[in-house]
Amino acid sequence: MKSRIALLTLLLGLFVAVPAFAEDGADGASADAAGMKAGTRLLDDKGATFLGAAIGAGLVIMGGAAGIGRVGSSAAESMARQPEAAGSINGISLLCAAMIEGATLFAVVVCLLALIF
């Protein structure tokens, strides 16, 4: 299942990247099929930037959610196996979840900074 998700993500990335890096003809005067003015490139369009930032932020959020879910499930399983260590397991899992959330927030901010620059 994980390999299918990785393959789908790779194909989606390639699907988005190929038109983004396509260049005009050698003379630069050809108009593309979308009806853009002659000499413009897709990278000059802000729509591609918005799409890339949205896809990047979505992938970051999904990764962070998967990480926090894995930490929570492991903590719950550990507390079920050793109830006497529940306090320390709870503290460590909260610390790990906070670190994952911080990294996720930083990555989302980096994705959204692409809209400014």
Order of alpha helices (4+ residues) and beta strands (2+ residues): alpha-alpha-alpha
